[in-house]
Amino acid sequence: SECVENGLHADRAAAFTTMARRLGVRGTPTFFIDGYPVQGALPLETFREVFESVLSERATAESE
C-alpha cells in the first residue's frame, strides 16, 4: 500500500494500462495465444480448444 500511496510506480502502471487498452484488454486475466485474446478465468478445455484451432490454422497455412 505504501507504493500506491506514494505513487512509486504510477507512471509504469499508467503505461501498462494504456498498452492494455490498445490491445483490447478489459480485465484480468487475459492471455494472448498466437494473437488471439482469451479473457477471463476460463476452464482448461477452452484453452485446449484455442490451441487446437491455432495449430489447425497453422497446419492448413503450411500445406497451401
SESEVEX-977124 format. One record per residue (C-alpha): residue number from 1; residue in three letters; x, y, z. Coordinates in nm, 4 decimals, decimal comma. Layout:
// SESEVEX-977124
<pos = NUM; code = ALA; X = X; Y = Y; Z = Z> $
...
// end
This chain:
// SESEVEX-977124
<pos = 1; code = SER; X = 0,0000; Y = 0,0000; Z = 0,0000> $
<pos = 2; code = GLU; X = 0,2979; Y = 0,2307; Z = 0,0560> $
<pos = 3; code = CYS; X = 0,3887; Y = 0,2138; Z = -0,3146> $
<pos = 4; code = VAL; X = 0,0343; Y = 0,3072; Z = -0,4132> $
<pos = 5; code = GLU; X = 0,0108; Y = 0,5888; Z = -0,1603> $
<pos = 6; code = ASN; X = 0,3447; Y = 0,7345; Z = -0,2730> $
<pos = 7; code = GLY; X = 0,2779; Y = 0,6794; Z = -0,6439> $
<pos = 8; code = LEU; X = 0,6047; Y = 0,4903; Z = -0,6652> $
<pos = 9; code = HIS; X = 0,5149; Y = 0,3026; Z = -0,9847> $
<pos = 10; code = ALA; X = 0,2295; Y = 0,5218; Z = -1,1096> $
<pos = 11; code = ASP; X = 0,3995; Y = 0,6055; Z = -1,4419> $
<pos = 12; code = ARG; X = 0,4729; Y = 0,2399; Z = -1,5121> $
<pos = 13; code = ALA; X = 0,1181; Y = 0,1357; Z = -1,4217> $
<pos = 14; code = ALA; X = -0,0245; Y = 0,4077; Z = -1,6467> $
<pos = 15; code = ALA; X = 0,1919; Y = 0,2905; Z = -1,9385> $
<pos = 16; code = PHE; X = 0,0769; Y = -0,0695; Z = -1,8952> $
<pos = 17; code = THR; X = -0,2856; Y = 0,0430; Z = -1,8669> $
<pos = 18; code = THR; X = -0,2525; Y = 0,2368; Z = -2,1932> $
<pos = 19; code = MET; X = -0,0963; Y = -0,0629; Z = -2,3657> $
<pos = 20; code = ALA; X = -0,3691; Y = -0,2929; Z = -2,2362> $
<pos = 21; code = ARG; X = -0,6410; Y = -0,0626; Z = -2,3659> $
<pos = 22; code = ARG; X = -0,4775; Y = -0,0513; Z = -2,7103> $
<pos = 23; code = LEU; X = -0,4725; Y = -0,4316; Z = -2,7158> $
<pos = 24; code = GLY; X = -0,8366; Y = -0,4536; Z = -2,6116> $
<pos = 25; code = VAL; X = -0,7681; Y = -0,5950; Z = -2,2658> $
<pos = 26; code = ARG; X = -1,0563; Y = -0,5128; Z = -2,0355> $
<pos = 27; code = GLY; X = -0,9806; Y = -0,7341; Z = -1,7408> $
<pos = 28; code = THR; X = -0,7618; Y = -0,9946; Z = -1,5847> $
<pos = 29; code = PRO; X = -0,6604; Y = -1,2490; Z = -1,6540> $
<pos = 30; code = THR; X = -0,6142; Y = -1,2012; Z = -2,0273> $
<pos = 31; code = PHE; X = -0,3925; Y = -1,4263; Z = -2,2354> $
<pos = 32; code = PHE; X = -0,2880; Y = -1,3902; Z = -2,5979> $
<pos = 33; code = ILE; X = -0,2396; Y = -1,7171; Z = -2,7803> $
<pos = 34; code = ASP; X = -0,0871; Y = -1,6532; Z = -3,1216> $
<pos = 35; code = GLY; X = -0,2607; Y = -1,3168; Z = -3,1268> $
<pos = 36; code = TYR; X = -0,5993; Y = -1,4459; Z = -3,0118> $
<pos = 37; code = PRO; X = -0,7156; Y = -1,2844; Z = -2,6873> $
<pos = 38; code = VAL; X = -0,8530; Y = -1,5251; Z = -2,4288> $
<pos = 39; code = GLN; X = -1,0107; Y = -1,3299; Z = -2,1447> $
<pos = 40; code = GLY; X = -1,1207; Y = -1,4471; Z = -1,8056> $
<pos = 41; code = ALA; X = -1,0611; Y = -1,7368; Z = -1,5731> $
<pos = 42; code = LEU; X = -1,1757; Y = -1,9954; Z = -1,8231> $
<pos = 43; code = PRO; X = -1,1695; Y = -2,3725; Z = -1,7982> $
<pos = 44; code = LEU; X = -0,8701; Y = -2,5630; Z = -1,9284> $
<pos = 45; code = GLU; X = -1,0852; Y = -2,7073; Z = -2,2079> $
<pos = 46; code = THR; X = -1,1329; Y = -2,3588; Z = -2,3515> $
<pos = 47; code = PHE; X = -0,7563; Y = -2,3132; Z = -2,3750> $
<pos = 48; code = ARG; X = -0,7237; Y = -2,6537; Z = -2,5402> $
<pos = 49; code = GLU; X = -0,9811; Y = -2,5524; Z = -2,7999> $
<pos = 50; code = VAL; X = -0,7936; Y = -2,2302; Z = -2,8765> $
<pos = 51; code = PHE; X = -0,4614; Y = -2,4141; Z = -2,9055> $
<pos = 52; code = GLU; X = -0,6157; Y = -2,6776; Z = -3,1333> $
<pos = 53; code = SER; X = -0,7665; Y = -2,4069; Z = -3,3513> $
<pos = 54; code = VAL; X = -0,4349; Y = -2,2234; Z = -3,3797> $
<pos = 55; code = LEU; X = -0,2465; Y = -2,5435; Z = -3,4627> $
<pos = 56; code = SER; X = -0,5067; Y = -2,6390; Z = -3,7214> $
<pos = 57; code = GLU; X = -0,4861; Y = -2,2965; Z = -3,8871> $
<pos = 58; code = ARG; X = -0,1074; Y = -2,3177; Z = -3,8988> $
<pos = 59; code = ALA; X = -0,1159; Y = -2,6656; Z = -4,0485> $
<pos = 60; code = THR; X = -0,3609; Y = -2,5501; Z = -4,3151> $
<pos = 61; code = ALA; X = -0,1459; Y = -2,2450; Z = -4,3962> $
<pos = 62; code = GLU; X = 0,1697; Y = -2,4559; Z = -4,4228> $
<pos = 63; code = SER; X = 0,0068; Y = -2,7055; Z = -4,6587> $
<pos = 64; code = GLU; X = -0,1046; Y = -2,4347; Z = -4,9024> $
// end
